[in-house]
Amino acid sequence: METRAMLRRGRRGRRINRDVPFKQRNHRQCKFDNRKQCKLPPSIKASRQLELRTVMELAAIFPVTAIGYERVKADVDQTKRKRAKSGKGFSPVMTGQNWAISQMETIAPVYVREGWQKDGNGTSQLRTQLGLEKDKINKSIAKPETHAVDGVTLACGYFVRYVPFTGSNSYGYTHRGSVNVTSSPFKIITRPGAVKRGKEYGFFRRQLHFEVPDKSGKRKRKGGTITPFGLRIGDLVRAEKAGKIYIGYVGGFTDTKKTKNISVCDYTWKRIGQFAPSKVELIKRNNGLCVA
């Protein structure tokens, strides 16, 4: 934290023109002034935009009648259950849900479910009825039993409902509707530029040391969307080296007098290798999604 604060002060100092009066200098605004418009934090908004881009891609391929969204409600502060041990790590998931729902409503009607509902139509309740098992021990493992089963259950919730009934000699509640759950491909979707840390996906390295200029006052080139070879960062490409074919995403480039190459990464943004520009062929432009 001390290093980050030091680098921030250095960047702030380079922005300030000390030749003008103090009130006219480019000082950082008060943090609370930046939050007057109730904007989402950038990291949370990036996660919600990833969900939105995925839904938009699916809507462009398949006819979408409705979108199921599970609203997460966890007792993070443990105010209702004093001795509860759950609820940790749910704050980022709960933030920005209303914004995501409002954005998805522009694509198709959205029906909202919760994990447990009094009427018996919660995600966990319907998942039990469908016979889908969920792995609650380690949810960071990328497999269908951790989170994909909830997505399948949400989709089935549009066709199956837990409703009351009244018969000639009985009454109560029952599930109305039917759905056939079959096996399907399981893919991991991440963002361009995301890196894998442990077993989690979708994080970004800040790399603040690139903000410090060298003795000449210039900073090292970092990032840049368009390469000088007709490709963009995040483009899906086909690369060849030593007779082997690789499929990946453009992660960076080198353009110097001695070296010219393109870095290709996999969906976890781990570099596969560096390839000559003549050996890299474009498959699809960057759409903000990296699929395993």
C-alpha positions in Angstrom: 0.0 0.0 0.0 2.9 2.4 0.8 4.4 1.8 -2.6 1.1 2.4 -4.4 0.6 5.6 -2.5 4.1 6.7 -3.4 3.6 6.1 -7.1 0.2 7.8 -7.0 1.8 10.9 -5.4 4.4 10.8 -8.1 1.9 10.7 -10.9 -0.2 13.4 -9.2 2.9 15.6 -8.9 3.7 15.4 -12.6 0.2 16.5 -13.5 0.4 19.7 -11.3 1.5 22.9 -12.9 3.0 24.9 -10.1 3.3 28.0 -12.2 -0.5 28.7 -11.7 -2.2 29.7 -8.5 -3.0 26.9 -6.0 -6.8 26.9 -6.6 -6.3 26.5 -10.4 -3.9 23.5 -10.1 -4.9 20.0 -11.2 -5.3 18.4 -7.8 -7.3 15.2 -7.3 -10.9 15.9 -6.5 -12.5 14.7 -3.2 -13.5 11.0 -3.5 -17.1 11.7 -2.5 -17.5 14.3 -5.3 -16.7 11.5 -7.8 -19.6 9.4 -6.4 -22.4 11.9 -6.7 -23.8 10.2 -9.8 -24.0 6.8 -8.1 -21.8 5.1 -10.6 -20.7 1.5 -10.3 -17.1 0.8 -9.3 -15.1 0.2 -12.5 -14.1 -3.4 -11.5 -17.7 -4.3 -10.6 -19.0 -2.7 -13.8 -16.5 -4.7 -15.9 -17.8 -7.9 -14.4 -21.4 -6.9 -15.2 -20.5 -5.9 -18.7 -18.9 -9.3 -19.2 -22.3 -10.9 -18.4 -24.1 -8.5 -20.6 -21.8 -9.1 -23.6 -22.3 -12.9 -23.2 -26.1 -12.5 -23.2 -25.9 -10.2 -26.3 -23.8 -12.8 -28.2 -26.3 -15.6 -27.3 -29.2 -13.4 -28.3 -27.6 -12.8 -31.7 -27.3 -16.6 -32.2 -30.4 -18.0 -30.6 -34.0 -16.6 -30.3 -34.3 -15.5 -26.7 -37.8 -15.4 -25.2 -36.8 -14.4 -21.7 -33.7 -14.1 -19.5 -33.5 -15.6 -16.0 -31.5 -13.7 -13.4 -30.8 -14.9 -9.9 -30.7 -12.1 -7.4 -28.1 -12.9 -4.7 -29.2 -12.0 -1.2 -26.6 -12.9 1.5 -26.4 -11.8 5.1 -22.9 -10.4 4.5 -22.8 -8.4 7.8 -24.4 -11.4 9.7 -26.9 -9.1 11.2 -29.8 -11.6 11.1 -27.8 -14.7 12.0 -25.2 -13.8 14.6 -23.5 -17.2 14.6 -23.6 -17.8 10.9 -20.3 -18.4 9.1 -21.5 -17.9 5.6 -21.9 -14.7 3.6 -18.2 -14.0 3.1 -17.1 -12.9 -0.4 -20.7 -12.1 -1.6 -20.4 -8.3 -1.6 -18.9 -8.0 -5.2 -21.6 -10.4 -6.4 -24.4 -8.4 -4.9 -23.2 -5.1 -6.2 -24.6 -3.9 -9.5 -27.4 -6.5 -9.8 -30.2 -3.9 -10.5 -28.0 -2.2 -13.1 -27.4 -5.6 -14.8 -31.1 -6.4 -14.8 -32.0 -3.0 -16.3 -29.5 -3.5 -19.1 -30.7 -7.0 -19.9 -34.3 -5.9 -20.0 -33.4 -4.0 -23.2 -32.6 -7.4 -24.8 -35.5 -9.5 -23.6 -38.0 -9.7 -20.6 -36.2 -10.7 -17.4 -37.6 -12.8 -14.6 -35.8 -12.7 -11.3 -35.3 -15.6 -8.9 -33.6 -15.9 -5.5 -31.7 -18.8 -4.0 -34.6 -19.7 -1.7 -38.1 -18.4 -1.9 -41.2 -18.9 0.3 -43.3 -19.9 -2.7 -40.9 -22.8 -3.4 -39.6 -21.4 -6.7 -36.1 -20.6 -5.6 -33.1 -21.7 -7.5 -31.9 -24.2 -4.9 -35.4 -25.6 -4.5 -36.0 -26.2 -8.2 -32.4 -27.6 -8.6 -33.3 -30.3 -6.0 -36.5 -31.1 -7.9 -34.5 -31.5 -11.2 -32.0 -33.7 -9.5 -29.0 -31.5 -10.3 -26.2 -31.7 -7.7 -24.1 -28.6 -6.8 -20.6 -28.7 -5.4 -20.6 -26.2 -2.5 -17.3 -27.2 -1.0 -15.1 -25.3 -3.4 -17.0 -23.0 -5.8 -13.8 -21.7 -7.4 -13.3 -24.9 -9.4 -14.2 -24.4 -13.0 -16.7 -27.3 -13.5 -20.5 -27.5 -14.2 -21.3 -28.6 -10.7 -20.2 -25.3 -9.1 -22.2 -22.7 -11.0 -23.4 -24.0 -14.3 -26.2 -26.0 -12.7 -27.7 -22.8 -11.3 -27.8 -21.4 -14.9 -29.6 -24.6 -16.1 -32.0 -24.3 -13.2 -32.8 -20.7 -14.0 -33.6 -21.6 -17.6 -35.8 -24.5 -16.4 -37.6 -22.1 -14.1 -39.3 -20.5 -17.1 -41.1 -23.8 -17.8 -41.5 -25.4 -14.4 -43.4 -23.7 -11.5 -44.2 -24.8 -7.9 -47.9 -23.9 -7.6 -50.8 -24.8 -5.3 -53.5 -27.3 -6.4 -56.8 -28.4 -5.2 -58.3 -31.9 -6.0 -61.4 -33.7 -5.1 -59.9 -35.3 -2.0 -56.6 -33.5 -1.6 -54.8 -30.2 -1.9 -51.3 -28.8 -1.5 -48.4 -27.8 -3.8 -46.9 -29.4 -6.8 -44.6 -28.7 -9.7 -46.4 -27.8 -13.0 -44.6 -28.1 -16.3 -41.9 -30.3 -17.6 -38.4 -30.0 -19.0 -35.8 -32.4 -20.3 -32.3 -31.7 -19.0 -29.6 -33.1 -21.4 -25.8 -32.9 -21.4 -24.2 -29.9 -23.2 -20.7 -28.4 -23.7 -19.2 -26.5 -20.8 -17.1 -23.5 -21.6 -15.3 -20.9 -19.5 -15.7 -17.3 -20.6 -13.3 -14.6 -19.5 -12.3 -11.0 -20.5 -9.4 -10.0 -22.7 -6.5 -9.0 -20.4 -7.7 -11.2 -17.5 -5.2 -13.4 -15.8 -5.5 -16.5 -13.7 -4.6 -16.2 -10.1 -5.0 -19.5 -8.2 -8.2 -20.9 -9.4 -10.0 -17.7 -10.2 -10.4 -15.9 -13.5 -11.1 -12.4 -14.6 -8.6 -10.3 -12.6 -6.3 -7.7 -13.9 -2.8 -6.8 -13.0 -2.3 -3.1 -12.3 1.5 -3.1 -12.9 2.1 0.4 -11.4 5.8 0.2 -12.0 5.1 1.1 -15.7 3.8 4.5 -14.5 7.3 5.4 -13.3 9.3 7.1 -16.2 13.0 6.4 -16.9 15.8 9.0 -16.6 14.8 10.5 -19.9 11.3 11.2 -18.6 9.6 8.7 -20.9 7.5 5.7 -19.9 7.8 2.3 -21.4 5.1 1.5 -23.9 2.4 -0.5 -22.2 -0.8 -1.7 -23.7 -2.3 -0.2 -26.8 -5.3 -1.6 -28.6 -4.2 -1.6 -32.2 -1.0 -3.3 -33.3 1.1 -2.1 -36.3 0.4 -5.4 -38.0 -3.4 -5.0 -38.7 -4.5 -6.9 -35.5 -6.0 -5.7 -32.3 -5.6 -6.8 -28.7 -8.1 -9.6 -28.0 -8.5 -10.7 -31.6 -8.9 -14.4 -32.1 -6.0 -15.6 -34.3 -4.4 -18.7 -35.7 -0.6 -18.8 -35.3 2.0 -21.1 -36.6 5.5 -21.9 -35.3 7.7 -24.9 -36.1 5.0 -26.6 -38.0 2.5 -26.5 -35.1 -0.8 -24.6 -35.2 -2.0 -22.6 -32.2 -5.4 -20.9 -31.6 -5.4 -18.0 -29.2 -5.9 -14.3 -28.6 -3.6 -11.4 -29.4 -2.1 -10.2 -26.1 0.6 -7.8 -27.1 3.3 -7.1 -29.6 6.9 -6.0 -30.1 7.8 -3.5 -32.7 11.5 -2.5 -32.7 14.3 -2.3 -35.2 15.5 -5.7 -34.2 12.3 -7.6 -33.3 8.8 -7.7 -34.6 6.5 -10.3 -33.2 3.0 -10.8 -31.8 2.2 -12.4 -28.4 -0.7 -14.9 -28.5 -2.4 -15.9 -25.2 -5.0 -18.5 -24.2 -8.4 -17.8 -22.5 -6.7 -17.4 -19.1 -4.4 -14.8 -20.7 -1.4 -17.0 -20.2 1.0 -16.4 -23.1 1.3 -19.3 -25.5 4.2 -17.8 -27.4 5.5 -15.1 -29.6 5.0 -15.4 -33.3 6.2 -13.6 -36.5 3.4 -11.3 -37.9 3.5 -13.3 -41.2 2.6 -16.4 -39.3 -0.4 -15.0 -37.5 -3.9 -15.1 -39.3 -7.0 -13.3 -38.0 -10.0 -15.5 -37.3 -12.4 -13.1 -35.5 -12.2 -9.6 -34.2 -12.3 -8.9 -30.5 -15.8 -8.9 -29.1 -14.8 -8.6 -25.4 -15.0 -12.4 -24.7 -12.4 -15.1 -24.4 -13.8 -18.7 -24.6 -12.0 -21.8 -23.5 
